[in-house]
Amino acid sequence: MRAGDRVLLVADPVQRVLVVHPMAALDAMVVGYHETLLGGEDR
């Protein structure tokens, strides 16, 4: 990551954890989720 990159911040105050996801990771998560809904990559 570089200065100015957009990120998704996820906080868990109980565990005292802050996770930083770059947008590419968010894209991969969304694509993977939609593939499971649609039955895989062959569609």
C-alpha positions as CSV (number, residue, x, y, z in Angstrom):
1,M,0.0,0.0,0.0
2,R,1.0,3.6,-0.6
3,A,0.0,6.9,0.8
4,G,-3.4,7.9,-0.5
5,D,-4.6,4.3,-1.3
6,R,-8.2,3.7,-0.3
7,V,-8.8,1.0,2.3
8,L,-11.5,-0.7,4.3
9,L,-10.9,-0.5,8.1
10,V,-12.5,-3.2,10.2
11,A,-12.4,-2.8,14.0
12,D,-13.2,-5.3,16.7
13,P,-13.0,-3.4,20.0
14,V,-13.6,-6.4,22.1
15,Q,-10.5,-8.1,20.7
16,R,-8.7,-4.7,20.4
17,V,-7.9,-5.4,16.7
18,L,-7.9,-3.1,13.7
19,V,-7.6,-4.7,10.3
20,V,-6.8,-2.8,7.2
21,H,-8.0,-4.2,3.9
22,P,-6.8,-2.7,0.6
23,M,-9.5,-2.3,-2.1
24,A,-8.0,-5.2,-4.1
25,A,-8.7,-7.5,-1.1
26,L,-12.2,-6.2,-0.8
27,D,-12.7,-6.9,-4.6
28,A,-11.4,-10.4,-4.1
29,M,-13.8,-11.1,-1.2
30,V,-16.8,-9.8,-3.1
31,V,-16.0,-11.8,-6.3
32,G,-15.5,-14.9,-4.2
33,Y,-18.8,-14.4,-2.4
34,H,-20.6,-13.9,-5.7
35,E,-19.0,-17.0,-7.2
36,T,-20.4,-19.1,-4.4
37,L,-23.9,-17.6,-5.0
38,L,-23.7,-18.3,-8.7
39,G,-22.2,-21.7,-8.6
40,G,-18.6,-21.0,-9.5
41,E,-16.6,-19.4,-12.3
42,D,-18.1,-21.4,-15.2
43,R,-21.2,-19.3,-15.4
